Amino acid sequence: MPINIVPEWMVNLEEEDIVFMKNFLLASGSLKEIAKQYGVTYPTVRLRLDRLIQKIHMSEDVQNDPYITLIKRLAVNEKIDFDTAKILIAEYKKVMEGGD
């Protein structure tokens, strides 16, 4: 029976994320096997998996403010570093709470 509905947490994933998940499942969750398939080190695969997990967590947190979600997505995709993301989010929250 084909699945006609894509789960909400998958909607914002990129094609390469979907392929990575498929390969991960087919390798029975072996990061060592995935590292071999992709020709990279185990830590590189671990980092990729951690970022994918973060993307899924972000998409499931529907309570998040769109701006905060954008900042987190930029950090996960390495467009900005995590320290900068934390500063931007903290300052944004201060402004939204009426603080200077």
mmCIF file as gemmi writes it, N, C-alpha and C atoms, coordinates in Angstrom:
data_model
loop_
_atom_site.group_PDB
_atom_site.id
_atom_site.type_symbol
_atom_site.label_atom_id
_atom_site.label_alt_id
_atom_site.label_comp_id
_atom_site.label_asym_id
_atom_site.label_entity_id
_atom_site.label_seq_id
_atom_site.pdbx_PDB_ins_code
_atom_site.Cartn_x
_atom_site.Cartn_y
_atom_site.Cartn_z
_atom_site.occupancy
_atom_site.B_iso_or_equiv
_atom_site.pdbx_formal_charge
_atom_site.auth_seq_id
_atom_site.auth_asym_id
_atom_site.pdbx_PDB_model_num
ATOM 1 N N . MET Axp A 1 ? 0.844 -1.191 0 1 0 ? 1 A 1
ATOM 2 C CA . MET Axp A 1 ? 0 0 0 1 0 ? 1 A 1
ATOM 3 C C . MET Axp A 1 ? 0.885 1.248 0 1 0 ? 1 A 1
ATOM 4 N N . PRO Axp A 2 ? 0.788 2.097 -1.02 1 0 ? 2 A 1
ATOM 5 C CA . PRO Axp A 2 ? 1.632 3.29 -1.081 1 0 ? 2 A 1
ATOM 6 C C . PRO Axp A 2 ? 1.219 4.338 -0.052 1 0 ? 2 A 1
ATOM 7 N N . ILE Axp A 3 ? 2.202 5.054 0.419 1 0 ? 3 A 1
ATOM 8 C CA . ILE Axp A 3 ? 1.939 6.139 1.365 1 0 ? 3 A 1
ATOM 9 C C . ILE Axp A 3 ? 1.76 7.421 0.557 1 0 ? 3 A 1
ATOM 10 N N . ASN Axp A 4 ? 0.618 8.034 0.696 1 0 ? 4 A 1
ATOM 11 C CA . ASN Axp A 4 ? 0.322 9.248 -0.061 1 0 ? 4 A 1
ATOM 12 C C . ASN Axp A 4 ? 0.569 10.519 0.739 1 0 ? 4 A 1
ATOM 13 N N . ILE Axp A 5 ? 0.78 10.378 2.024 1 0 ? 5 A 1
ATOM 14 C CA . ILE Axp A 5 ? 0.958 11.544 2.874 1 0 ? 5 A 1
ATOM 15 C C . ILE Axp A 5 ? 2.372 11.522 3.443 1 0 ? 5 A 1
ATOM 16 N N . VAL Axp A 6 ? 3.1 12.608 3.212 1 0 ? 6 A 1
ATOM 17 C CA . VAL Axp A 6 ? 4.44 12.735 3.776 1 0 ? 6 A 1
ATOM 18 C C . VAL Axp A 6 ? 4.294 13.317 5.178 1 0 ? 6 A 1
ATOM 19 N N . PRO Axp A 7 ? 4.91 12.682 6.173 1 0 ? 7 A 1
ATOM 20 C CA . PRO Axp A 7 ? 4.821 13.219 7.537 1 0 ? 7 A 1
ATOM 21 C C . PRO Axp A 7 ? 5.379 14.638 7.606 1 0 ? 7 A 1
ATOM 22 N N . GLU Axp A 8 ? 4.801 15.449 8.459 1 0 ? 8 A 1
ATOM 23 C CA . GLU Axp A 8 ? 5.191 16.853 8.589 1 0 ? 8 A 1
ATOM 24 C C . GLU Axp A 8 ? 6.696 17.005 8.84 1 0 ? 8 A 1
ATOM 25 N N . TRP Axp A 9 ? 7.273 16.102 9.63 1 0 ? 9 A 1
ATOM 26 C CA . TRP Axp A 9 ? 8.695 16.221 9.97 1 0 ? 9 A 1
ATOM 27 C C . TRP Axp A 9 ? 9.609 15.966 8.782 1 0 ? 9 A 1
ATOM 28 N N . MET Axp A 10 ? 9.07 15.385 7.71 1 0 ? 10 A 1
ATOM 29 C CA . MET Axp A 10 ? 9.878 15.115 6.518 1 0 ? 10 A 1
ATOM 30 C C . MET Axp A 10 ? 9.75 16.196 5.448 1 0 ? 10 A 1
ATOM 31 N N . VAL Axp A 11 ? 8.771 17.036 5.56 1 0 ? 11 A 1
ATOM 32 C CA . VAL Axp A 11 ? 8.465 18.006 4.507 1 0 ? 11 A 1
ATOM 33 C C . VAL Axp A 11 ? 9.643 18.926 4.197 1 0 ? 11 A 1
ATOM 34 N N . ASN Axp A 12 ? 10.344 19.397 5.227 1 0 ? 12 A 1
ATOM 35 C CA . ASN Axp A 12 ? 11.417 20.369 5.011 1 0 ? 12 A 1
ATOM 36 C C . ASN Axp A 12 ? 12.796 19.742 4.841 1 0 ? 12 A 1
ATOM 37 N N . LEU Axp A 13 ? 12.858 18.41 4.804 1 0 ? 13 A 1
ATOM 38 C CA . LEU Axp A 13 ? 14.147 17.767 4.601 1 0 ? 13 A 1
ATOM 39 C C . LEU Axp A 13 ? 14.543 17.833 3.133 1 0 ? 13 A 1
ATOM 40 N N . GLU Axp A 14 ? 15.83 17.944 2.907 1 0 ? 14 A 1
ATOM 41 C CA . GLU Axp A 14 ? 16.337 17.971 1.539 1 0 ? 14 A 1
ATOM 42 C C . GLU Axp A 14 ? 16.42 16.54 1.012 1 0 ? 14 A 1
ATOM 43 N N . GLU Axp A 15 ? 16.485 16.41 -0.298 1 0 ? 15 A 1
ATOM 44 C CA . GLU Axp A 15 ? 16.563 15.097 -0.935 1 0 ? 15 A 1
ATOM 45 C C . GLU Axp A 15 ? 17.738 14.29 -0.399 1 0 ? 15 A 1
ATOM 46 N N . GLU Axp A 16 ? 18.883 14.943 -0.214 1 0 ? 16 A 1
ATOM 47 C CA . GLU Axp A 16 ? 20.07 14.223 0.284 1 0 ? 16 A 1
ATOM 48 C C . GLU Axp A 16 ? 19.868 13.706 1.705 1 0 ? 16 A 1
ATOM 49 N N . ASP Axp A 17 ? 19.039 14.402 2.5 1 0 ? 17 A 1
ATOM 50 C CA . ASP Axp A 17 ? 18.712 13.918 3.843 1 0 ? 17 A 1
ATOM 51 C C . ASP Axp A 17 ? 17.888 12.637 3.766 1 0 ? 17 A 1
ATOM 52 N N . ILE Axp A 18 ? 16.941 12.606 2.841 1 0 ? 18 A 1
ATOM 53 C CA . ILE Axp A 18 ? 16.087 11.426 2.656 1 0 ? 18 A 1
ATOM 54 C C . ILE Axp A 18 ? 16.936 10.234 2.199 1 0 ? 18 A 1
ATOM 55 N N . VAL Axp A 19 ? 17.838 10.491 1.257 1 0 ? 19 A 1
ATOM 56 C CA . VAL Axp A 19 ? 18.716 9.426 0.765 1 0 ? 19 A 1
ATOM 57 C C . VAL Axp A 19 ? 19.607 8.917 1.894 1 0 ? 19 A 1
ATOM 58 N N . PHE Axp A 20 ? 20.132 9.835 2.704 1 0 ? 20 A 1
ATOM 59 C CA . PHE Axp A 20 ? 20.972 9.437 3.837 1 0 ? 20 A 1
ATOM 60 C C . PHE Axp A 20 ? 20.184 8.55 4.802 1 0 ? 20 A 1
ATOM 61 N N . MET Axp A 21 ? 18.951 8.947 5.1 1 0 ? 21 A 1
ATOM 62 C CA . MET Axp A 21 ? 18.113 8.143 6.008 1 0 ? 21 A 1
ATOM 63 C C . MET Axp A 21 ? 17.877 6.751 5.436 1 0 ? 21 A 1
ATOM 64 N N . LYS Axp A 22 ? 17.597 6.686 4.149 1 0 ? 22 A 1
ATOM 65 C CA . LYS Axp A 22 ? 17.369 5.394 3.501 1 0 ? 22 A 1
ATOM 66 C C . LYS Axp A 22 ? 18.617 4.515 3.604 1 0 ? 22 A 1
ATOM 67 N N . ASN Axp A 23 ? 19.766 5.093 3.266 1 0 ? 23 A 1
ATOM 68 C CA . ASN Axp A 23 ? 21.008 4.336 3.342 1 0 ? 23 A 1
ATOM 69 C C . ASN Axp A 23 ? 21.318 3.902 4.77 1 0 ? 23 A 1
ATOM 70 N N . PHE Axp A 24 ? 21.027 4.757 5.723 1 0 ? 24 A 1
ATOM 71 C CA . PHE Axp A 24 ? 21.238 4.455 7.137 1 0 ? 24 A 1
ATOM 72 C C . PHE Axp A 24 ? 20.383 3.264 7.565 1 0 ? 24 A 1
ATOM 73 N N . LEU Axp A 25 ? 19.133 3.276 7.149 1 0 ? 25 A 1
ATOM 74 C CA . LEU Axp A 25 ? 18.241 2.159 7.478 1 0 ? 25 A 1
ATOM 75 C C . LEU Axp A 25 ? 18.69 0.87 6.801 1 0 ? 25 A 1
ATOM 76 N N . LEU Axp A 26 ? 19.072 0.966 5.531 1 0 ? 26 A 1
ATOM 77 C CA . LEU Axp A 26 ? 19.52 -0.223 4.806 1 0 ? 26 A 1
ATOM 78 C C . LEU Axp A 26 ? 20.824 -0.792 5.38 1 0 ? 26 A 1
ATOM 79 N N . ALA Axp A 27 ? 21.601 0.068 6.044 1 0 ? 27 A 1
ATOM 80 C CA . ALA Axp A 27 ? 22.844 -0.384 6.687 1 0 ? 27 A 1
ATOM 81 C C . ALA Axp A 27 ? 22.572 -0.809 8.13 1 0 ? 27 A 1
ATOM 82 N N . SER Axp A 28 ? 21.301 -0.996 8.467 1 0 ? 28 A 1
ATOM 83 C CA . SER Axp A 28 ? 20.88 -1.4 9.819 1 0 ? 28 A 1
ATOM 84 C C . SER Axp A 28 ? 21.38 -0.442 10.896 1 0 ? 28 A 1
ATOM 85 N N . GLY Axp A 29 ? 21.483 0.824 10.544 1 0 ? 29 A 1
ATOM 86 C CA . GLY Axp A 29 ? 21.889 1.832 11.522 1 0 ? 29 A 1
ATOM 87 C C . GLY Axp A 29 ? 23.373 1.831 11.84 1 0 ? 29 A 1
ATOM 88 N N . SER Axp A 30 ? 24.17 1.174 11.025 1 0 ? 30 A 1
ATOM 89 C CA . SER Axp A 30 ? 25.612 1.11 11.269 1 0 ? 30 A 1
ATOM 90 C C . SER Axp A 30 ? 26.304 2.357 10.729 1 0 ? 30 A 1
ATOM 91 N N . LEU Axp A 31 ? 26.749 3.211 11.642 1 0 ? 31 A 1
ATOM 92 C CA . LEU Axp A 31 ? 27.464 4.412 11.216 1 0 ? 31 A 1
ATOM 93 C C . LEU Axp A 31 ? 28.781 4.038 10.535 1 0 ? 31 A 1
ATOM 94 N N . LYS Axp A 32 ? 29.395 2.966 10.985 1 0 ? 32 A 1
ATOM 95 C CA . LYS Axp A 32 ? 30.641 2.498 10.39 1 0 ? 32 A 1
ATOM 96 C C . LYS Axp A 32 ? 30.415 2.109 8.927 1 0 ? 32 A 1
ATOM 97 N N . GLU Axp A 33 ? 29.313 1.409 8.661 1 0 ? 33 A 1
ATOM 98 C CA . GLU Axp A 33 ? 28.989 1.003 7.294 1 0 ? 33 A 1
ATOM 99 C C . GLU Axp A 33 ? 28.679 2.227 6.417 1 0 ? 33 A 1
ATOM 100 N N . ILE Axp A 34 ? 27.944 3.179 6.971 1 0 ? 34 A 1
ATOM 101 C CA . ILE Axp A 34 ? 27.615 4.41 6.229 1 0 ? 34 A 1
ATOM 102 C C . ILE Axp A 34 ? 28.893 5.177 5.905 1 0 ? 34 A 1
ATOM 103 N N . ALA Axp A 35 ? 29.81 5.253 6.859 1 0 ? 35 A 1
ATOM 104 C CA . ALA Axp A 35 ? 31.082 5.944 6.631 1 0 ? 35 A 1
ATOM 105 C C . ALA Axp A 35 ? 31.825 5.293 5.472 1 0 ? 35 A 1
ATOM 106 N N . LYS Axp A 36 ? 31.791 3.978 5.423 1 0 ? 36 A 1
ATOM 107 C CA . LYS Axp A 36 ? 32.462 3.251 4.339 1 0 ? 36 A 1
ATOM 108 C C . LYS Axp A 36 ? 31.782 3.555 3.004 1 0 ? 36 A 1
ATOM 109 N N . GLN Axp A 37 ? 30.44 3.53 2.986 1 0 ? 37 A 1
ATOM 110 C CA . GLN Axp A 37 ? 29.695 3.798 1.745 1 0 ? 37 A 1
ATOM 111 C C . GLN Axp A 37 ? 29.961 5.199 1.198 1 0 ? 37 A 1
ATOM 112 N N . TYR Axp A 38 ? 30.021 6.178 2.095 1 0 ? 38 A 1
ATOM 113 C CA . TYR Axp A 38 ? 30.202 7.565 1.677 1 0 ? 38 A 1
ATOM 114 C C . TYR Axp A 38 ? 31.68 7.949 1.529 1 0 ? 38 A 1
ATOM 115 N N . GLY Axp A 39 ? 32.569 7.066 1.991 1 0 ? 39 A 1
ATOM 116 C CA . GLY Axp A 39 ? 33.993 7.355 1.9 1 0 ? 39 A 1
ATOM 117 C C . GLY Axp A 39 ? 34.438 8.473 2.821 1 0 ? 39 A 1
ATOM 118 N N . VAL Axp A 40 ? 33.823 8.534 4.003 1 0 ? 40 A 1
ATOM 119 C CA . VAL Axp A 40 ? 34.167 9.555 4.987 1 0 ? 40 A 1
ATOM 120 C C . VAL Axp A 40 ? 34.45 8.878 6.33 1 0 ? 40 A 1
ATOM 121 N N . THR Axp A 41 ? 34.839 9.678 7.308 1 0 ? 41 A 1
ATOM 122 C CA . THR Axp A 41 ? 35.147 9.126 8.626 1 0 ? 41 A 1
ATOM 123 C C . THR Axp A 41 ? 33.881 8.942 9.457 1 0 ? 41 A 1
ATOM 124 N N . TYR Axp A 42 ? 33.987 8.103 10.463 1 0 ? 42 A 1
ATOM 125 C CA . TYR Axp A 42 ? 32.875 7.873 11.393 1 0 ? 42 A 1
ATOM 126 C C . TYR Axp A 42 ? 32.392 9.188 12.021 1 0 ? 42 A 1
ATOM 127 N N . PRO Axp A 43 ? 33.315 10.057 12.529 1 0 ? 43 A 1
ATOM 128 C CA . PRO Axp A 43 ? 32.848 11.321 13.121 1 0 ? 43 A 1
ATOM 129 C C . PRO Axp A 43 ? 32.068 12.198 12.137 1 0 ? 43 A 1
ATOM 130 N N . THR Axp A 44 ? 32.438 12.148 10.858 1 0 ? 44 A 1
ATOM 131 C CA . THR Axp A 44 ? 31.724 12.921 9.842 1 0 ? 44 A 1
ATOM 132 C C . THR Axp A 44 ? 30.287 12.415 9.706 1 0 ? 44 A 1
ATOM 133 N N . VAL Axp A 45 ? 30.123 11.102 9.703 1 0 ? 45 A 1
ATOM 134 C CA . VAL Axp A 45 ? 28.784 10.515 9.606 1 0 ? 45 A 1
ATOM 135 C C . VAL Axp A 45 ? 27.98 10.834 10.864 1 0 ? 45 A 1
ATOM 136 N N . ARG Axp A 46 ? 28.617 10.762 12.022 1 0 ? 46 A 1
ATOM 137 C CA . ARG Axp A 46 ? 27.944 11.064 13.289 1 0 ? 46 A 1
ATOM 138 C C . ARG Axp A 46 ? 27.428 12.502 13.279 1 0 ? 46 A 1
ATOM 139 N N . LEU Axp A 47 ? 28.264 13.419 12.798 1 0 ? 47 A 1
ATOM 140 C CA . LEU Axp A 47 ? 27.876 14.83 12.718 1 0 ? 47 A 1
ATOM 141 C C . LEU Axp A 47 ? 26.698 15.009 11.767 1 0 ? 47 A 1
ATOM 142 N N . ARG Axp A 48 ? 26.741 14.338 10.634 1 0 ? 48 A 1
ATOM 143 C CA . ARG Axp A 48 ? 25.644 14.409 9.658 1 0 ? 48 A 1
ATOM 144 C C . ARG Axp A 48 ? 24.343 13.907 10.276 1 0 ? 48 A 1
ATOM 145 N N . LEU Axp A 49 ? 24.427 12.788 10.995 1 0 ? 49 A 1
ATOM 146 C CA . LEU Axp A 49 ? 23.246 12.23 11.651 1 0 ? 49 A 1
ATOM 147 C C . LEU Axp A 49 ? 22.727 13.18 12.722 1 0 ? 49 A 1
ATOM 148 N N . ASP Axp A 50 ? 23.623 13.768 13.505 1 0 ? 50 A 1
ATOM 149 C CA . ASP Axp A 50 ? 23.211 14.718 14.541 1 0 ? 50 A 1
ATOM 150 C C . ASP Axp A 50 ? 22.49 15.919 13.941 1 0 ? 50 A 1
ATOM 151 N N . ARG Axp A 51 ? 22.992 16.413 12.824 1 0 ? 51 A 1
ATOM 152 C CA . ARG Axp A 51 ? 22.337 17.554 12.155 1 0 ? 51 A 1
ATOM 153 C C . ARG Axp A 51 ? 20.966 17.168 11.612 1 0 ? 51 A 1
ATOM 154 N N . LEU Axp A 52 ? 20.859 15.968 11.092 1 0 ? 52 A 1
ATOM 155 C CA . LEU Axp A 52 ? 19.574 15.479 10.6 1 0 ? 52 A 1
ATOM 156 C C . LEU Axp A 52 ? 18.576 15.372 11.754 1 0 ? 52 A 1
ATOM 157 N N . ILE Axp A 53 ? 19.033 14.868 12.875 1 0 ? 53 A 1
ATOM 158 C CA . ILE Axp A 53 ? 18.17 14.771 14.063 1 0 ? 53 A 1
ATOM 159 C C . ILE Axp A 53 ? 17.715 16.165 14.493 1 0 ? 53 A 1
ATOM 160 N N . GLN Axp A 54 ? 18.62 17.129 14.465 1 0 ? 54 A 1
ATOM 161 C CA . GLN Axp A 54 ? 18.26 18.506 14.829 1 0 ? 54 A 1
ATOM 162 C C . GLN Axp A 54 ? 17.205 19.069 13.876 1 0 ? 54 A 1
ATOM 163 N N . LYS Axp A 55 ? 17.36 18.796 12.585 1 0 ? 55 A 1
ATOM 164 C CA . LYS Axp A 55 ? 16.366 19.268 11.613 1 0 ? 55 A 1
ATOM 165 C C . LYS Axp A 55 ? 14.987 18.685 11.923 1 0 ? 55 A 1
ATOM 166 N N . ILE Axp A 56 ? 14.955 17.415 12.268 1 0 ? 56 A 1
ATOM 167 C CA . ILE Axp A 56 ? 13.677 16.768 12.577 1 0 ? 56 A 1
ATOM 168 C C . ILE Axp A 56 ? 13.076 17.356 13.841 1 0 ? 56 A 1
ATOM 169 N N . HIS Axp A 57 ? 13.903 17.569 14.857 1 0 ? 57 A 1
ATOM 170 C CA . HIS Axp A 57 ? 13.406 18.183 16.097 1 0 ? 57 A 1
ATOM 171 C C . HIS Axp A 57 ? 12.819 19.57 15.814 1 0 ? 57 A 1
ATOM 172 N N . MET Axp A 58 ? 13.507 20.342 14.993 1 0 ? 58 A 1
ATOM 173 C CA . MET Axp A 58 ? 13.016 21.689 14.683 1 0 ? 58 A 1
ATOM 174 C C . MET Axp A 58 ? 11.672 21.642 13.979 1 0 ? 58 A 1
ATOM 175 N N . SER Axp A 59 ? 11.514 20.715 13.055 1 0 ? 59 A 1
ATOM 176 C CA . SER Axp A 59 ? 10.265 20.656 12.305 1 0 ? 59 A 1
ATOM 177 C C . SER Axp A 59 ? 9.112 20.165 13.167 1 0 ? 59 A 1
ATOM 178 N N . GLU Axp A 60 ? 9.422 19.407 14.213 1 0 ? 60 A 1
ATOM 179 C CA . GLU Axp A 60 ? 8.367 18.918 15.096 1 0 ? 60 A 1
ATOM 180 C C . GLU Axp A 60 ? 7.946 19.945 16.128 1 0 ? 60 A 1
ATOM 181 N N . ASP Axp A 61 ? 8.779 20.94 16.346 1 0 ? 61 A 1
ATOM 182 C CA . ASP Axp A 61 ? 8.469 21.958 17.35 1 0 ? 61 A 1
ATOM 183 C C . ASP Axp A 61 ? 7.625 23.058 16.714 1 0 ? 61 A 1
ATOM 184 N N . VAL Axp A 62 ? 6.355 22.77 16.51 1 0 ? 62 A 1
ATOM 185 C CA . VAL Axp A 62 ? 5.458 23.699 15.816 1 0 ? 62 A 1
ATOM 186 C C . VAL Axp A 62 ? 5.166 24.954 16.632 1 0 ? 62 A 1
ATOM 187 N N . GLN Axp A 63 ? 5.516 24.935 17.909 1 0 ? 63 A 1
ATOM 188 C CA . GLN Axp A 63 ? 5.308 26.103 18.764 1 0 ? 63 A 1
ATOM 189 C C . GLN Axp A 63 ? 6.349 27.186 18.501 1 0 ? 63 A 1
ATOM 190 N N . ASN Axp A 64 ? 7.434 26.814 17.839 1 0 ? 64 A 1
ATOM 191 C CA . ASN Axp A 64 ? 8.537 27.748 17.628 1 0 ? 64 A 1
ATOM 192 C C . ASN Axp A 64 ? 8.126 28.94 16.785 1 0 ? 64 A 1
ATOM 193 N N . ASP Axp A 65 ? 8.692 30.057 17.13 1 0 ? 65 A 1
ATOM 194 C CA . ASP Axp A 65 ? 8.551 31.285 16.37 1 0 ? 65 A 1
ATOM 195 C C . ASP Axp A 65 ? 9.259 31.082 15.021 1 0 ? 65 A 1
ATOM 196 N N . PRO Axp A 66 ? 8.676 31.554 13.918 1 0 ? 66 A 1
ATOM 197 C CA . PRO Axp A 66 ? 9.3 31.365 12.604 1 0 ? 66 A 1
ATOM 198 C C . PRO Axp A 66 ? 10.724 31.935 12.52 1 0 ? 66 A 1
ATOM 199 N N . TYR Axp A 67 ? 10.975 33.057 13.179 1 0 ? 67 A 1
ATOM 200 C CA . TYR Axp A 67 ? 12.311 33.658 13.164 1 0 ? 67 A 1
ATOM 201 C C . TYR Axp A 67 ? 13.314 32.737 13.861 1 0 ? 67 A 1
ATOM 202 N N . ILE Axp A 68 ? 12.932 32.217 15.023 1 0 ? 68 A 1
ATOM 203 C CA . ILE Axp A 68 ? 13.814 31.319 15.77 1 0 ? 68 A 1
ATOM 204 C C . ILE Axp A 68 ? 14.06 30.044 14.971 1 0 ? 68 A 1
ATOM 205 N N . THR Axp A 69 ? 13.03 29.533 14.345 1 0 ? 69 A 1
ATOM 206 C CA . THR Axp A 69 ? 13.185 28.342 13.509 1 0 ? 69 A 1
ATOM 207 C C . THR Axp A 69 ? 14.161 28.615 12.37 1 0 ? 69 A 1
ATOM 208 N N . LEU Axp A 70 ? 14.06 29.789 11.747 1 0 ? 70 A 1
ATOM 209 C CA . LEU Axp A 70 ? 14.978 30.167 10.671 1 0 ? 70 A 1
ATOM 210 C C . LEU Axp A 70 ? 16.414 30.213 11.176 1 0 ? 70 A 1
ATOM 211 N N . ILE Axp A 71 ? 16.645 30.831 12.315 1 0 ? 71 A 1
ATOM 212 C CA . ILE Axp A 71 ? 17.995 30.942 12.873 1 0 ? 71 A 1
ATOM 213 C C . ILE Axp A 71 ? 18.553 29.548 13.166 1 0 ? 71 A 1
ATOM 214 N N . LYS Axp A 72 ? 17.726 28.689 13.746 1 0 ? 72 A 1
ATOM 215 C CA . LYS Axp A 72 ? 18.179 27.317 14.037 1 0 ? 72 A 1
ATOM 216 C C . LYS Axp A 72 ? 18.499 26.563 12.756 1 0 ? 72 A 1
ATOM 217 N N . ARG Axp A 73 ? 17.666 26.735 11.741 1 0 ? 73 A 1
ATOM 218 C CA . ARG Axp A 73 ? 17.902 26.056 10.47 1 0 ? 73 A 1
ATOM 219 C C . ARG Axp A 73 ? 19.209 26.533 9.834 1 0 ? 73 A 1
ATOM 220 N N . LEU Axp A 74 ? 19.472 27.844 9.904 1 0 ? 74 A 1
ATOM 221 C CA . LEU Axp A 74 ? 20.73 28.378 9.371 1 0 ? 74 A 1
ATOM 222 C C . LEU Axp A 74 ? 21.933 27.79 10.1 1 0 ? 74 A 1
ATOM 223 N N . ALA Axp A 75 ? 21.805 27.614 11.411 1 0 ? 75 A 1
ATOM 224 C CA . ALA Axp A 75 ? 22.91 27.032 12.188 1 0 ? 75 A 1
ATOM 225 C C . ALA Axp A 75 ? 23.113 25.559 11.839 1 0 ? 75 A 1
ATOM 226 N N . VAL Axp A 76 ? 22.029 24.823 11.752 1 0 ? 76 A 1
ATOM 227 C CA . VAL Axp A 76 ? 22.124 23.396 11.425 1 0 ? 76 A 1
ATOM 228 C C . VAL Axp A 76 ? 22.731 23.204 10.042 1 0 ? 76 A 1
ATOM 229 N N . ASN Axp A 77 ? 22.395 24.09 9.114 1 0 ? 77 A 1
ATOM 230 C CA . ASN Axp A 77 ? 22.913 23.989 7.741 1 0 ? 77 A 1
ATOM 231 C C . ASN Axp A 77 ? 24.254 24.697 7.567 1 0 ? 77 A 1
ATOM 232 N N . GLU Axp A 78 ? 24.866 25.083 8.691 1 0 ? 78 A 1
ATOM 233 C CA . GLU Axp A 78 ? 26.187 25.721 8.719 1 0 ? 78 A 1
ATOM 234 C C . GLU Axp A 78 ? 26.264 27.036 7.952 1 0 ? 78 A 1
ATOM 235 N N . LYS Axp A 79 ? 25.152 27.758 7.865 1 0 ? 79 A 1
ATOM 236 C CA . LYS Axp A 79 ? 25.167 29.083 7.248 1 0 ? 79 A 1
ATOM 237 C C . LYS Axp A 79 ? 25.634 30.122 8.266 1 0 ? 79 A 1
ATOM 238 N N . ILE Axp A 80 ? 25.363 29.849 9.553 1 0 ? 80 A 1
ATOM 239 C CA . ILE Axp A 80 ? 25.896 30.642 10.654 1 0 ? 80 A 1
ATOM 240 C C . ILE Axp A 80 ? 26.345 29.661 11.73 1 0 ? 80 A 1
ATOM 241 N N . ASP Axp A 81 ? 27.255 30.101 12.619 1 0 ? 81 A 1
ATOM 242 C CA . ASP Axp A 81 ? 27.727 29.185 13.656 1 0 ? 81 A 1
ATOM 243 C C . ASP Axp A 81 ? 26.733 29.169 14.836 1 0 ? 81 A 1
ATOM 244 N N . PHE Axp A 82 ? 26.841 28.137 15.668 1 0 ? 82 A 1
ATOM 245 C CA . PHE Axp A 82 ? 25.883 27.951 16.757 1 0 ? 82 A 1
ATOM 246 C C . PHE Axp A 82 ? 25.956 29.07 17.791 1 0 ? 82 A 1
ATOM 247 N N . ASP Axp A 83 ? 27.162 29.601 18.065 1 0 ? 83 A 1
ATOM 248 C CA . ASP Axp A 83 ? 27.277 30.695 19.033 1 0 ? 83 A 1
ATOM 249 C C . ASP Axp A 83 ? 26.53 31.937 18.543 1 0 ? 83 A 1
ATOM 250 N N . THR Axp A 84 ? 26.668 32.244 17.253 1 0 ? 84 A 1
ATOM 251 C CA . THR Axp A 84 ? 25.947 33.385 16.679 1 0 ? 84 A 1
ATOM 252 C C . THR Axp A 84 ? 24.438 33.143 16.743 1 0 ? 84 A 1
ATOM 253 N N . ALA Axp A 85 ? 24.014 31.928 16.456 1 0 ? 85 A 1
ATOM 254 C CA . ALA Axp A 85 ? 22.588 31.595 16.515 1 0 ? 85 A 1
ATOM 255 C C . ALA Axp A 85 ? 22.049 31.814 17.929 1 0 ? 85 A 1
ATOM 256 N N . LYS Axp A 86 ? 22.796 31.373 18.933 1 0 ? 86 A 1
ATOM 257 C CA . LYS Axp A 86 ? 22.361 31.544 20.326 1 0 ? 86 A 1
ATOM 258 C C . LYS Axp A 86 ? 22.217 33.016 20.676 1 0 ? 86 A 1
ATOM 259 N N . ILE Axp A 87 ? 23.18 33.841 20.233 1 0 ? 87 A 1
ATOM 260 C CA . ILE Axp A 87 ? 23.124 35.279 20.508 1 0 ? 87 A 1
ATOM 261 C C . ILE Axp A 87 ? 21.906 35.901 19.832 1 0 ? 87 A 1
ATOM 262 N N . LEU Axp A 88 ? 21.695 35.583 18.546 1 0 ? 88 A 1
ATOM 263 C CA . LEU Axp A 88 ? 20.559 36.143 17.817 1 0 ? 88 A 1
ATOM 264 C C . LEU Axp A 88 ? 19.226 35.771 18.473 1 0 ? 88 A 1
ATOM 265 N N . ILE Axp A 89 ? 19.103 34.511 18.883 1 0 ? 89 A 1
ATOM 266 C CA . ILE Axp A 89 ? 17.863 34.052 19.516 1 0 ? 89 A 1
ATOM 267 C C . ILE Axp A 89 ? 17.672 34.723 20.864 1 0 ? 89 A 1
ATOM 268 N N . ALA Axp A 90 ? 18.726 34.819 21.656 1 0 ? 90 A 1
ATOM 269 C CA . ALA Axp A 90 ? 18.624 35.453 22.98 1 0 ? 90 A 1
ATOM 270 C C . ALA Axp A 90 ? 18.221 36.921 22.85 1 0 ? 90 A 1
ATOM 271 N N . GLU Axp A 91 ? 18.852 37.625 21.91 1 0 ? 91 A 1
ATOM 272 C CA . GLU Axp A 91 ? 18.526 39.044 21.716 1 0 ? 91 A 1
ATOM 273 C C . GLU Axp A 91 ? 17.099 39.219 21.195 1 0 ? 91 A 1
ATOM 274 N N . TYR Axp A 92 ? 16.702 38.363 20.301 1 0 ? 92 A 1
ATOM 275 C CA . TYR Axp A 92 ? 15.328 38.401 19.766 1 0 ? 92 A 1
ATOM 276 C C . TYR Axp A 92 ? 14.305 38.177 20.878 1 0 ? 92 A 1
ATOM 277 N N . LYS Axp A 93 ? 14.584 37.213 21.747 1 0 ? 93 A 1
ATOM 278 C CA . LYS Axp A 93 ? 13.664 36.942 22.853 1 0 ? 93 A 1
ATOM 279 C C . LYS Axp A 93 ? 13.573 38.131 23.802 1 0 ? 93 A 1
ATOM 280 N N . LYS Axp A 94 ? 14.707 38.812 24.037 1 0 ? 94 A 1
ATOM 281 C CA . LYS Axp A 94 ? 14.679 40.003 24.897 1 0 ? 94 A 1
ATOM 282 C C . LYS Axp A 94 ? 13.788 41.075 24.297 1 0 ? 94 A 1
ATOM 283 N N . VAL Axp A 95 ? 13.939 41.304 22.998 1 0 ? 95 A 1
ATOM 284 C CA . VAL Axp A 95 ? 13.127 42.313 22.305 1 0 ? 95 A 1
ATOM 285 C C . VAL Axp A 95 ? 11.641 41.936 22.365 1 0 ? 95 A 1
ATOM 286 N N . MET Axp A 96 ? 11.355 40.667 22.126 1 0 ? 96 A 1
ATOM 287 C CA . MET Axp A 96 ? 9.955 40.216 22.112 1 0 ? 96 A 1
ATOM 288 C C . MET Axp A 96 ? 9.324 40.284 23.497 1 0 ? 96 A 1
ATOM 289 N N . GLU Axp A 97 ? 10.152 40.172 24.543 1 0 ? 97 A 1
ATOM 290 C CA . GLU Axp A 97 ? 9.635 40.25 25.914 1 0 ? 97 A 1
ATOM 291 C C . GLU Axp A 97 ? 9.573 41.696 26.399 1 0 ? 97 A 1
ATOM 292 N N . GLY Axp A 98 ? 10.007 42.639 25.545 1 0 ? 98 A 1
ATOM 293 C CA . GLY Axp A 98 ? 9.935 44.05 25.906 1 0 ? 98 A 1
ATOM 294 C C . GLY Axp A 98 ? 11.177 44.582 26.593 1 0 ? 98 A 1
ATOM 295 N N . GLY Axp A 99 ? 12.224 43.761 26.673 1 0 ? 99 A 1
ATOM 296 C CA . GLY Axp A 99 ? 13.475 44.206 27.285 1 0 ? 99 A 1
ATOM 297 C C . GLY Axp A 99 ? 14.329 44.929 26.272 1 0 ? 99 A 1
ATOM 298 N N . ASP Axp A 100 ? 15.315 45.668 26.766 1 0 ? 100 A 1
ATOM 299 C CA . ASP Axp A 100 ? 16.225 46.405 25.868 1 0 ? 100 A 1
ATOM 300 C C . ASP Axp A 100 ? 17.375 45.552 25.477 1 0 ? 100 A 1
